[in-house]
């Protein structure tokens, strides 16, 4: 199925902002070539972005004998967004510009099981926002490991956090009087990939994260697939065995109980690869030092992941699989088991599917959360609801047309 024109346009509008933020001012012709769109469409897109106060025309570029091209740049005051990553023991924050680039970040201890966790999260977020710039704040994006009913509502169920029907969205909106969007953290990463990463080049792709847990973000025809209750992509809970280890979801033998970080560390301690108080860093160091048992543990995890992803690839038929997460720091050890298991488990016609492994930084989760705010002005699917409309209103109202020369 071809990507709908509206969705393609939305991606390209955001991609223009991202490209200019990363590379500086460019002409319309340069943008059309870099983003692989027609000159006519680029003219239309940039006209709308200028009218919205997001782009400004600058000086002409040097002439090569023809008519000098007019350069386009970002309006410096177009806005910023805050991204929040919530996990059981800490919270990560980032402030990003309209181009999605991280300007500053912070990480704070946090106890998701505390009776005061909502108040604690609010206090930590307030402190981070207070240290930011004076540019317009478009909104707050929150990424959580679990299911979220709707981005614009933000009611969270998370077995990892021990939360049931927690009203993150309404609580933060009340406290900060700002648009707040909440999303499953892997879905948020998929949004960031769709706008700014490898996924921008593809209409159908799968984002897979390995680390503390195992998850997936599914993009079909340019749109992140959320499912009935926002819980699509919970591949960590694919059943592997009937009588396996107890999972955080309450079932036994889920994929995550075999290849999640806790499972790998447990296996390494049991086999004497690392000490009883050592963790993933020690296991990775042992594998880097060619410890046979350590590399075997990672390779076995890669084997299980490869077989599981083969079934998902057969179901969804993605153009590419993008692997992210803390676990990718040891990917060279995972890959020994992953590649043979994946390719041999795929039908002949699917064995050529590309797999890209991206460099990981801890702030990437929070950057993904910020991306759901930056994506809302171009949200043709209406996933953000009223909160998306509020973000767009703030973007347009606080941009300054007088900055144009």
Backbone torsions as a table, in degrees:
resi	resn	phi	psi	omega
1	UNK	NA	134.4	180.0
2	UNK	-74.1	149.8	176.6
3	UNK	-65.6	132.4	-179.3
4	UNK	-61.3	142.8	-178.4
5	UNK	-55.5	-40.2	-178.8
6	UNK	-62.7	-44.3	-179.2
7	UNK	-65.4	-41.1	178.8
8	UNK	-61.8	-42.1	179.3
9	UNK	-62.4	-42.5	-179.7
10	UNK	-60.6	-45.3	179.8
11	UNK	-61.5	-43.6	-177.6
12	UNK	-67.4	-36.6	177.5
13	UNK	-61.7	-46.2	178.3
14	UNK	-66.7	-36.9	-179.9
15	UNK	-65.4	-33.9	176.8
16	UNK	-60.9	-46.3	179.0
17	UNK	-61.8	-43.6	-179.0
18	UNK	-64.5	-42.0	-177.9
19	UNK	-64.6	-45.7	-179.2
20	UNK	-66.0	-35.2	177.8
21	UNK	-66.4	-36.8	-177.2
22	UNK	-82.3	-33.4	-171.4
23	UNK	-114.3	-8.1	-178.0
24	UNK	87.3	-175.7	-176.0
25	UNK	-56.3	146.5	179.8
26	UNK	-149.8	159.0	176.4
27	UNK	-82.1	166.2	176.5
28	UNK	-61.4	-38.3	180.0
29	UNK	-65.7	-41.9	177.5
30	UNK	-61.8	-42.6	-179.9
31	UNK	-64.5	-41.8	-179.7
32	UNK	-61.7	-42.0	179.2
33	UNK	-68.0	-45.3	-176.2
34	UNK	-65.6	-35.7	-175.0
35	UNK	-101.6	3.1	174.3
36	UNK	58.2	49.2	173.4
37	UNK	-126.6	164.0	-177.9
38	UNK	-72.2	151.1	176.9
39	UNK	-57.1	-37.0	-179.5
40	UNK	-65.1	-43.4	178.3
41	UNK	-65.9	-39.3	179.1
42	UNK	-62.8	-40.5	177.6
43	UNK	-60.4	-42.8	179.4
44	UNK	-65.6	-44.2	-178.4
45	UNK	-64.4	-46.4	-177.7
46	UNK	-69.2	-30.9	175.8
47	UNK	-60.9	-44.3	179.1
48	UNK	-65.9	-40.2	-179.2
49	UNK	-67.5	-35.1	174.9
50	UNK	-65.9	-43.2	179.4
51	UNK	-63.5	-31.9	178.7
52	UNK	-79.9	-2.9	179.2
53	UNK	79.7	18.2	-178.7
54	UNK	-96.4	-30.0	178.3
55	UNK	-119.1	156.3	177.1
56	UNK	-137.0	142.5	175.5
57	UNK	-80.4	133.7	-177.8
58	UNK	-111.0	-153.9	-179.2
59	UNK	-72.3	165.5	176.2
60	UNK	-74.3	149.7	174.3
61	UNK	-80.4	158.5	178.7
62	UNK	-57.6	140.5	-177.8
63	UNK	-85.6	142.1	173.6
64	UNK	-103.8	26.5	179.7
65	UNK	111.8	-21.0	178.5
66	UNK	-99.4	-162.4	-179.7
67	UNK	-73.1	128.3	179.9
68	UNK	-59.4	139.2	180.0
69	UNK	-86.9	140.1	177.5
70	UNK	-80.2	129.7	-178.5
71	UNK	-87.0	148.9	177.6
72	UNK	-118.1	141.5	177.2
73	UNK	-139.0	165.1	176.8
74	UNK	-73.5	143.1	170.6
75	UNK	-72.4	121.7	-170.9
76	UNK	-62.5	-27.0	-177.0
77	UNK	-100.9	21.1	-175.1
78	UNK	-65.8	-23.5	174.3
79	UNK	135.6	173.5	179.0
80	UNK	-144.7	167.3	179.1
81	UNK	-138.3	154.8	176.2
82	UNK	-108.7	132.5	174.8
83	UNK	-113.6	140.1	-177.7
84	UNK	-128.4	127.5	173.1
85	UNK	-107.7	124.1	-179.8
86	UNK	-112.4	124.2	170.9
87	UNK	-130.1	-180.0	-170.2
88	UNK	-63.1	-34.8	-172.4
89	UNK	-118.3	-1.9	176.0
90	UNK	-159.4	166.9	177.1
91	UNK	-127.4	134.7	176.4
92	UNK	-112.2	141.0	179.9
93	UNK	-124.7	146.5	168.8
94	UNK	-137.9	151.0	167.7
95	UNK	-112.7	126.5	-178.9
96	UNK	-122.9	152.5	175.3
97	UNK	-82.6	179.9	-178.7
98	UNK	-63.4	-19.1	179.2
99	UNK	-87.7	-1.9	-179.9
100	UNK	87.9	-3.5	-179.4
101	UNK	-75.9	137.8	-179.4
102	UNK	-75.5	127.6	178.5
103	UNK	-98.0	-36.5	176.4
104	UNK	-157.3	159.8	-177.9
105	UNK	-149.0	163.2	178.5
106	UNK	-158.2	154.9	176.2
107	UNK	-133.6	135.7	-176.4
108	UNK	-132.5	143.5	173.6
109	UNK	-60.8	145.1	-177.3
110	UNK	-155.8	139.8	178.9
111	UNK	-114.4	102.7	-176.9
112	UNK	-66.6	-16.7	-178.4
113	UNK	-94.8	-4.4	179.9
114	UNK	-67.1	148.7	178.9
115	UNK	-66.3	-20.2	-177.8
116	UNK	-103.7	21.9	-170.5
117	UNK	-61.3	-35.0	179.0
118	UNK	-66.6	-43.4	177.9
119	UNK	-66.2	-39.0	179.6
120	UNK	-64.6	-43.9	179.5
121	UNK	-62.4	-42.2	179.2
122	UNK	-61.6	-43.8	-178.9
123	UNK	-64.7	-43.9	179.7
124	UNK	-64.2	-41.1	179.5
125	UNK	-67.2	-40.0	179.3
126	UNK	-61.2	-41.7	-179.2
127	UNK	-65.8	-39.7	179.3
128	UNK	-66.9	-45.0	-179.6
129	UNK	-60.8	-38.0	-177.2
130	UNK	-62.7	-24.3	-179.1
131	UNK	-89.8	7.8	-175.8
132	UNK	-89.8	-173.7	-179.1
133	UNK	-79.6	178.4	179.3
134	UNK	-94.6	4.3	178.1
135	UNK	-65.0	154.4	179.9
136	UNK	-55.0	132.9	177.0
137	UNK	-95.7	113.1	-174.1
138	UNK	-76.2	-31.7	-179.1
139	UNK	167.6	179.5	-178.6
140	UNK	-120.1	131.0	174.2
141	UNK	-111.6	135.5	-178.6
142	UNK	-123.5	127.0	176.3
143	UNK	-109.0	131.1	-178.0
144	UNK	-131.9	151.5	175.7
145	UNK	-84.4	89.7	-177.6
146	UNK	166.6	-165.8	-178.8
147	UNK	-96.4	140.3	178.3
148	UNK	-126.0	127.5	-174.7
149	UNK	-58.5	-53.6	176.9
150	UNK	-150.0	146.5	179.7
151	UNK	-54.3	-45.0	-175.3
152	UNK	-78.4	-8.3	178.2
153	UNK	-102.6	-58.7	172.2
154	UNK	84.8	41.2	175.0
155	UNK	-95.7	122.3	-166.5
156	UNK	-112.4	134.7	166.6
157	UNK	-119.0	124.2	-177.8
158	UNK	-146.4	116.6	176.7
159	UNK	-69.9	-33.4	179.0
160	UNK	-64.4	-37.0	-178.8
161	UNK	-92.2	-12.8	-175.9
162	UNK	73.9	29.5	-176.8
163	UNK	-106.6	140.5	172.7
164	UNK	-132.6	121.0	177.8
165	UNK	52.7	45.6	179.3
166	UNK	-84.9	124.5	-174.7
167	UNK	-85.4	65.8	-178.5
168	UNK	-59.9	-47.6	-176.1
169	UNK	-59.1	-54.1	-176.9
170	UNK	-66.0	-34.2	179.3
171	UNK	-64.3	-48.6	-178.1
172	UNK	-70.8	-33.3	176.6
173	UNK	-63.8	-40.8	179.8
174	UNK	-66.0	-39.3	-175.7
175	UNK	-75.8	-33.5	-172.0
176	UNK	-112.4	-9.3	-178.3
177	UNK	51.9	43.2	179.1
178	UNK	-131.5	157.2	171.4
179	UNK	-62.0	134.8	178.9
180	UNK	-130.5	127.2	177.3
181	UNK	-120.4	136.0	-176.9
182	UNK	-123.3	138.9	-177.9
183	UNK	-151.2	154.0	168.7
184	UNK	-52.7	136.4	-171.6
185	UNK	-63.9	-32.8	178.9
186	UNK	-75.0	-36.0	173.9
187	UNK	-61.5	-38.4	177.9
188	UNK	-63.8	-40.0	175.8
189	UNK	-62.9	-37.4	178.4
190	UNK	-63.6	-37.3	175.7
191	UNK	-62.4	-44.6	179.2
192	UNK	-62.8	-40.5	177.6
193	UNK	-64.3	-39.9	-178.6
194	UNK	-64.1	-34.5	-176.1
195	UNK	-92.4	-38.8	-167.7
196	UNK	-126.2	-12.2	-171.8
197	UNK	-109.8	-158.6	179.0
198	UNK	-57.1	-35.6	-177.0
199	UNK	-63.8	-14.2	179.3
200	UNK	-63.3	-23.1	-177.9
201	UNK	-85.8	-3.2	-173.1
202	UNK	-130.5	150.2	178.8
203	UNK	-91.4	-27.6	-178.1
204	UNK	-132.4	114.6	179.8
205	UNK	-151.1	165.3	-177.2
206	UNK	-123.7	125.5	172.8
207	UNK	-100.2	124.6	-179.7
208	UNK	-119.4	129.7	179.1
209	UNK	-113.8	136.9	175.5
210	UNK	-125.6	140.9	-178.5
211	UNK	165.7	-125.4	176.7
212	UNK	-55.1	-44.4	175.4
213	UNK	-127.0	-168.0	177.5
214	UNK	-132.7	127.1	-178.2
215	UNK	-145.1	173.1	178.9
216	UNK	-144.9	142.4	169.5
217	UNK	-111.6	130.3	-172.7
218	UNK	-113.6	121.6	178.3
219	UNK	-114.0	119.7	-179.0
220	UNK	-122.7	122.7	-178.1
221	UNK	52.9	39.1	175.5
222	UNK	81.8	2.6	-176.7
223	UNK	-120.0	134.9	176.9
224	UNK	-70.3	125.1	-179.1
225	UNK	-83.3	118.5	-176.0
226	UNK	-101.1	-25.5	-177.3
227	UNK	83.4	-174.2	-173.7
228	UNK	-63.3	-42.7	-176.2
229	UNK	-125.0	25.7	177.8
230	UNK	78.4	15.1	-175.3
231	UNK	-110.0	15.5	178.9
232	UNK	-63.0	144.9	175.3
233	UNK	96.3	9.5	179.9
234	UNK	-78.8	62.7	-175.6
235	UNK	-71.9	-17.4	176.9
236	UNK	-63.0	-16.1	-178.1
237	UNK	-107.5	20.9	168.9
238	UNK	-65.4	127.7	-180.0
239	UNK	-67.6	129.6	177.5
240	UNK	-106.7	-46.1	176.4
241	UNK	-135.3	157.2	-178.8
242	UNK	-80.4	-29.8	-175.0
243	UNK	-119.1	32.3	-177.3
244	UNK	-80.4	-169.6	-178.3
245	UNK	-61.2	152.9	177.6
246	UNK	-70.4	131.6	-180.0
247	UNK	-98.5	160.2	178.4
248	UNK	-62.5	-20.9	180.0
249	UNK	-79.7	-9.6	179.8
250	UNK	102.0	-11.8	177.1
251	UNK	-93.2	175.6	-179.7
252	UNK	-116.2	143.9	171.5
253	UNK	76.3	24.4	176.7
254	UNK	-70.2	156.6	178.6
255	UNK	-51.9	-42.1	-177.2
256	UNK	-60.4	-30.9	-179.1
257	UNK	-73.2	-9.6	178.1
258	UNK	-107.3	-29.7	-174.0
259	UNK	-125.7	0.8	173.2
260	UNK	-69.4	163.8	-176.0
261	UNK	-56.0	-45.0	-178.5
262	UNK	-60.9	-38.1	-179.7
263	UNK	-67.2	-41.4	-179.6
264	UNK	-67.6	-41.5	178.6
265	UNK	-64.6	-43.0	178.5
266	UNK	-59.2	-44.7	179.9
267	UNK	-64.4	-40.2	-179.8
268	UNK	-65.8	-38.7	177.5
269	UNK	-67.5	-43.1	-178.2
270	UNK	-61.8	-35.0	-177.3
271	UNK	-93.2	6.2	175.1
272	UNK	75.2	16.9	179.8
273	UNK	-73.6	-38.0	179.1
274	UNK	-131.7	165.8	179.7
275	UNK	-74.2	167.1	-176.6
276	UNK	-64.2	-23.0	-179.8
277	UNK	-104.6	1.4	-179.4
278	UNK	-86.8	160.9	-176.3
279	UNK	-129.4	-151.9	-173.9
280	UNK	-62.1	-37.3	-179.6
281	UNK	-59.9	-40.3	179.5
282	UNK	-68.6	-39.1	178.7
283	UNK	-64.0	-43.7	179.4
284	UNK	-64.4	-39.2	178.7
285	UNK	-63.6	-39.4	178.8
286	UNK	-64.0	-41.8	178.2
287	UNK	-65.7	-39.9	178.3
288	UNK	-62.4	-28.7	179.0
289	UNK	-88.6	13.0	176.1
290	UNK	68.5	28.2	172.5
291	UNK	-66.8	120.5	-172.2
292	UNK	-62.6	-39.6	-179.6
293	UNK	-68.3	-38.9	179.4
294	UNK	-64.4	-46.5	-179.8
295	UNK	-66.5	-31.3	178.0
296	UNK	-66.2	-38.0	179.5
297	UNK	-63.3	-46.3	179.1
298	UNK	-66.4	-41.2	-178.4
299	UNK	-64.0	-38.8	177.8
300	UNK	-65.0	-38.8	177.0
301	UNK	-64.4	-41.1	177.7
302	UNK	-62.9	-37.4	178.4
303	UNK	-61.4	-47.8	179.3
304	UNK	-63.7	-41.4	179.2
305	UNK	-63.1	-43.5	-179.4
306	UNK	-60.3	-43.9	-179.9
307	UNK	-66.5	-40.3	179.3
308	UNK	-64.7	-42.9	-178.7
309	UNK	-68.6	-28.4	177.1
310	UNK	-59.8	-42.3	177.9
311	UNK	-64.7	-38.3	179.7
312	UNK	-69.3	-39.1	177.5
313	UNK	-63.3	-40.9	177.1
314	UNK	-62.1	-33.4	-177.6
315	UNK	-77.5	-40.7	-170.8
316	UNK	-104.0	-22.8	179.9
317	UNK	55.2	56.1	178.6
318	UNK	-75.1	158.6	174.9
319	UNK	-77.3	-30.6	-176.4
320	UNK	-153.5	150.3	172.5
321	UNK	-111.9	126.5	-179.1
322	UNK	-110.7	119.0	-177.3
323	UNK	-100.1	128.0	-178.1
324	UNK	-135.1	177.2	173.3
325	UNK	111.4	167.0	-177.5
326	UNK	-58.2	-32.0	-177.8
327	UNK	-64.6	-18.2	-177.8
328	UNK	-69.5	-12.2	175.5
329	UNK	-61.4	-24.9	178.5
330	UNK	-111.0	23.1	-172.6
331	UNK	-60.5	-32.5	-179.4
332	UNK	-60.7	-24.8	177.1
333	UNK	-86.7	-37.0	174.5
334	UNK	-60.8	-39.7	-168.0
335	UNK	-63.8	-25.8	180.0
336	UNK	-60.5	-36.7	177.2
337	UNK	-91.8	-30.3	-173.6
338	UNK	-67.1	-54.2	-173.0
339	UNK	-59.3	-51.3	179.5
340	UNK	-61.6	-40.3	-178.5
341	UNK	-66.8	-41.9	-179.5
342	UNK	-64.4	-53.9	-173.7
343	UNK	-64.6	-40.5	-177.6
344	UNK	-73.1	-19.1	-178.9
345	UNK	-92.2	-8.7	-179.1
346	UNK	-90.4	150.1	170.2
347	UNK	-61.3	153.9	-177.0
348	UNK	-53.4	-40.1	-176.6
349	UNK	-70.3	-15.1	-177.6
350	UNK	-107.2	-3.1	-172.3
351	UNK	-68.2	-14.4	179.5
352	UNK	-90.0	4.2	-178.6
353	UNK	-57.5	135.2	-177.3
354	UNK	-77.1	146.7	173.4
355	UNK	-126.8	121.3	178.3
356	UNK	-113.7	131.1	177.9
357	UNK	-110.9	118.0	-174.5
358	UNK	-98.4	146.5	175.6
359	UNK	-60.0	137.3	-173.3
360	UNK	-113.5	138.9	169.4
361	UNK	-127.9	147.5	-174.9
362	UNK	-58.8	-31.5	-177.9
363	UNK	-73.3	-7.7	-177.4
364	UNK	-61.2	-35.8	177.8
365	UNK	-59.1	-48.0	-178.8
366	UNK	-68.5	-34.1	176.5
367	UNK	-62.7	-37.4	175.3
368	UNK	-62.4	-40.2	178.5
369	UNK	-63.2	-39.9	177.6
370	UNK	-65.0	-31.7	-178.4
371	UNK	-62.7	-30.3	-179.6
372	UNK	-69.3	-25.1	173.4
373	UNK	-73.6	-47.4	-177.5
374	UNK	-66.3	-23.7	179.8
375	UNK	-80.6	-19.5	-171.2
376	UNK	-65.2	-31.9	177.4
377	UNK	-63.8	-17.0	-177.5
378	UNK	-119.6	31.2	-174.2
379	UNK	-89.6	90.1	-177.6
380	UNK	-74.0	-17.4	-178.0
381	UNK	-87.1	-11.5	-179.8
382	UNK	71.6	24.2	-178.1
383	UNK	-64.0	-31.3	-175.2
384	UNK	-84.6	-11.0	177.0
385	UNK	59.1	-141.7	-178.6
386	UNK	-62.1	-32.5	-179.2
387	UNK	-64.6	-36.5	176.4
388	UNK	-64.3	-40.0	177.9
389	UNK	-65.1	-35.3	177.6
390	UNK	-67.6	-38.6	176.8
391	UNK	-61.8	-45.9	-179.4
392	UNK	-62.9	-39.9	178.8
393	UNK	-61.6	-42.9	179.1
394	UNK	-65.8	-37.5	-179.7
395	UNK	-62.7	-47.9	-177.2
396	UNK	-71.9	-44.4	-176.4
397	UNK	-66.4	-34.8	-173.4
398	UNK	-96.2	-7.0	171.8
399	UNK	-73.4	147.9	-174.3
400	UNK	-113.0	101.7	179.3
401	UNK	-60.0	-24.4	-177.6
402	UNK	-66.3	-11.4	-179.9
403	UNK	-74.6	-17.1	180.0
404	UNK	-66.6	136.3	-178.7
405	UNK	-70.5	NA	NA
